[in-house]
Amino acid sequence: MIFATVAVGDRYIGSVNQHEKFFKDNNFDVHVLTDKKNKFSKFFTTYQYDKLVWSYFDKLLFAITLVKNTGSDVFFCDGDEINKISSNFTTNFKGGNFILTKGEWETTTPNWSDIKYKGKYWKPFRKFLKKQNINPYFCPAYREQHIYFPADMDTYSLLYSLEMVKPVLEYSSIIEQSVYSGIGSGEGAGLGYAIIKNNLKVDFFDPSYFV
């Protein structure tokens, strides 16, 4: 299994590098998408990120493309969320047959079910879903800080759907107010669309895998 993460910007590069001993101790095969490959030791497999503006969708595309190109299952973790992985994960997690997430947005934002895709920010996404014959109410939004992608999933269809929805949420994050510095905020909703569009099965991690 590949351990994939993203380190674009000095803050995230530092976050990943400080865990090198943790990766080595657990024999992880770590693949990193970064804008500064020279900041990493040869222990890491690095990929150059050449875009000038970071898009949050790129982490999903990176992880799924790794599945497609390597034929391996991939566990993705945000660069600043590595310290949330528990010893139970490193000891017991063996992968699985389905995409795994830590839950839907309701897990951390209990009122999400009441405000789901309402407001100006989500208007383009709502229109996109309706054009795809998907009721926005039934489109899940997944937590994307930690995700597992199995090796035998349909990577082409999932990548295709993410590429289709990516500019919709990038547009919203540029036109409307967002607290994030990159573009494409709402990638968990985009992932939810791609999963439901392709009738993919999603399950949730054992909560004990994270602290």
Stockholm file with secondary structure:
# STOCKHOLM 1.0

chainA/1-211         MIFATVAVGDRYIGSVNQHEKFFKDNNFDVHVLTDKKNKFSKFFTTYQYDKLVWSYFDKLLFAITLVKNTGSDVFFCDGDEINKISSNFTTNFKGGNFILTKGEWETTTPNWSDIKYKGKYWKPFRKFLKKQNINPYFCPAYREQHIYFPADMDTYSLLYSLEMVKPVLEYSSIIEQSVYSGIGSGEGAGLGYAIIKNNLKVDFFDPSYFV
#=GR chainA/1-211 SS CEEEEEECSHHHHHHHHTTHHHHHHTTCEEEEEESCGGGSCTTSEEEECCCSSCBTHHHHHHHHHHHHHHCSCEEEECTTCGGGBCHHHHHHCCCCSSEEESCBGGGTCTTHHHHTTCSGGGHHHHHHHHHTTCCGGGCCCBCCSEEEECTTSCHHHHHHHHHHHHHHHHHHHHHSCCSSSSBCCCHHHHHHHHHHHTTCCEEECCGGGBC
#=GC SS_cons         CEEEEEECSHHHHHHHHTTHHHHHHTTCEEEEEESCGGGSCTTSEEEECCCSSCBTHHHHHHHHHHHHHHCSCEEEECTTCGGGBCHHHHHHCCCCSSEEESCBGGGTCTTHHHHTTCSGGGHHHHHHHHHTTCCGGGCCCBCCSEEEECTTSCHHHHHHHHHHHHHHHHHHHHHSCCSSSSBCCCHHHHHHHHHHHTTCCEEECCGGGBC
//
